[in-house]
Amino acid sequence: MDTSQSPSILRRLGLTAAVLTAVMLLLEASAPAREPELDAAEAWNLQISKLGITPVYPPTEDLHVGDVWALLIPPALSRAAVSQEPLLTRAIRLGHSDQREAILASAHRRPVFAEVATENPALRTPRLEHSDLPESQRIPLALVGFPSVSRTLHAERSGRLSTLIGTLSGSASRSVVEEISVPEAHGYGIEPLAAATALQAWCRTRPGLCQEGTIRTLLSFALGREMVTPEARVELLMVSYVFATRHIRLTRHRSDDGQADLETNPDQVAGNQAKMKVIRASSSGVEAQNVFPRPVVIGFRSVTFAFESLPQGRSR
């Protein structure tokens, strides 16, 4: 190779390295692997609803079996899509029907097995409600095994560019894994038939309240007139079963990978061909654990009445 051309070759290779670095920066800045970020409520509701449970966000202890709610269903959304939205943005609580006797009757019909002590004191949840009532009149909690629910987002991008110097190619990818786990959960409630009967009885004592026009007016006051359109459906629901926990674990892990390659054109670099590669990889993770002093409700099941189908009921 002619040494008089070495500075020129070095300049070209230096320029190539700079171009290659710029390509990597562009890939990092424009990679479509950046999936739209879900806010906390959307992520929580999406994961919990996968289990066939109406999610509650933020989790609260102020939701009970026997609660009666008015529910708004926008015309453009399916019931499954509506259940993924925060409850307070689409419903209002109308009242409560005391279902203690029905809850106790349902619980007493179930067999009770011996308990196994947990080694973690933070996860020890009393099986009976905290009350001054005799033990036989206190509501027992049933153990619920919640599977970990995860969501994986993956996207990638690649490109190829021919230049005078040579051929540039690059690719970038991003993976995001979100996981919600509930190490220990409990539940209590009544059968759907009992809940449907209780909702009908509750409405019979409040004929002026259980009217579609009245419910639409109340929803308009609470949610806004622009949401309660004539096309939107309104329903009544009674909570028939609740799922509660004292421990919630949220994790999020993100990994990024990318590389850029250059294969030079021998005709432009004094008859010599060079290959260069830049590889980039990174990962990050966040974990949040919440331990509550008392159980908080994370989801529920209910029976619903659509006004056009009264007095027929529907469980979900």
C-alpha positions, -999 to +999 in steps of 0.1 A: +000+000+000+013+035-009+023+051+024+017+085+010-020+077+011-020+066+047-031+100+061-059+100+037-069+065+046-068+074+083-089+105+078-115+084+059-115+058+086-118+085+113-147+100+093-162+066+090-160+060+128-176+094+134-204+085+110-208+051+126-211+067+160-237+092+147-257+063+132-258+047+167-269+079+183-297+082+157-308+047+162-309+053+199-329+085+195-354+072+169-359+035+177-396+026+177-388+002+205-400+030+228-434+016+234-460+041+247-456+042+285-486+032+305-494+052+336-497+034+369-535+031+368-536+017+332-508-008+339-525-020+371-560-023+356-547-041+324-529-067+345-556-074+370-584-075+344-565-104+327-576-126+357-613-120+350-615-096+379-627-060+379-596-040+391-595-014+418-569+014+416-558+027+438-563-003+461-586+006+490-601-009+521-633+011+516-650-013+491-672-041+504-695-069+494-729-054+491-718-020+477-741-007+450-726+012+421-739+030+390-717+022+360-713+042+328-703+024+296-693+047+267-707+037+233-673+033+217-660+009+244-666-028+250-672-040+286-637-055+286-622-022+277-642-003+302-631-027+330-595-016+324-602+020+332-601+033+368-634+026+385-639+062+398-637+076+363-667+056+351-689+048+382-703+062+414-713+044+446-750+047+454-752+029+487-747-004+505-768-034+513-757-053+544-749-088+534-732-100+566-757-129+571-753-141+535-715-138+537-714-159+569-739-184+555-717-188+524-685-191+544-700-217+569-709-240+540-673-242+529-648-267+545-620-252+566-586-268+566-556-265+589-534-234+584-497-234+578-477-206+595-458-183+572-422-174+581-427-137+571-445-118+598-454-090+573-476-115+554-495-129+583-531-118+578-557-127+604-582-151+589-611-135+607-622-099+605-611-076+634-643-071+655-657-074+690-683-098+678-680-135+688-658-156+665-688-173+650-702-140+638-670-126+623-664-128+586-637-153+576-613-147+548-606-173+521-571-177+509-566-168+472-536-177+451-528-149+428-505-158+399-479-133+389-491-113+359-465-101+334-466-080+303-437-080+277-433-053+252-408-057+224-399-037+193-370-034+170-357-014+141-331-019+115-317+000+085-291-001+058-275+027+039-250+027+010-225+056+009-194+065-011-173+051+018-191+018+021-223+002+034-237+012+068-262-010+086-276-009+121-303-024+143-318-016+177-343-033+199-360-027+233-377-051+256-398-041+286-412-066+311-437-054+337-448-078+365-474-075+392-473-101+420-494-105+451-476-128+475-507-134+496-543-125+489-577-132+506-613-129+496-648-131+509-682-128+493-716-143+484-729-163+455-740-144+423-776-155+428-777-142+463-762-109+451-787-106+423-816-112+447-801-086+471-798-060+444-834-064+433-845-061+470-824-030+474-840-014+444-875-023+455-870-001+486-856+027+465-879+029+434-870+065+427-833+059+428-832+028+406-845+046+375-824+052+344-831+089+343-821+094+379-789+074+375-780+094+344-785+126+363-763+115+392-736+103+368-737+136+350-732+155+383-702+132+392-685+125+359-696+154+337-724+160+312-701+154+282-695+118+293-731+108+299-743+109+263-776+094+252-757+066+234-738+056+266-752+027+286-758+028+323-760-002+346-763-010+383-739-034+399-736-050+433-702-062+446-705-099+452-669-108+460-638-089+469-601-097+466-578-081+492-541-082+501-516-066+524-486-070+501-482-059+465-449-062+445-444-043+412-413-048+390-403-033+357-372-044+337-360-028+305-332-040+282-318-022+251-296-037+225-282-023+193-253-025+169-240-007+138-217-022+111-196-006+084-181-025+054-159-001+035-157+001-003-122-011-014-123+013-044-126+042-021-100+031+005-069+024-015-080-011-025-083-022+012-116-033+027-123-027+064-151-039+086-161-021+118-188-028+144-202-009+174-223-028+199-244-012+226-263-030+254-280-017+286-305-028+311-323-013+341-349-025+366-372-010+392-390-029+420-416-014+444-431-033+473-460-021+494-470-037+527-502-023+542-512-025+579-546-038+569-559-057+538-568-034+508-591-044+480-574-049+446-604-062+427-639-075+428-666-095+411-702-083+408-737-088+394-750-062+370-784-051+359-788-033+325-819-011+326-832-025+293-831-060+308-845-055+342-853-076+362-828-099+346-793-100+361-759-107+348-728-119+367-693-109+358 
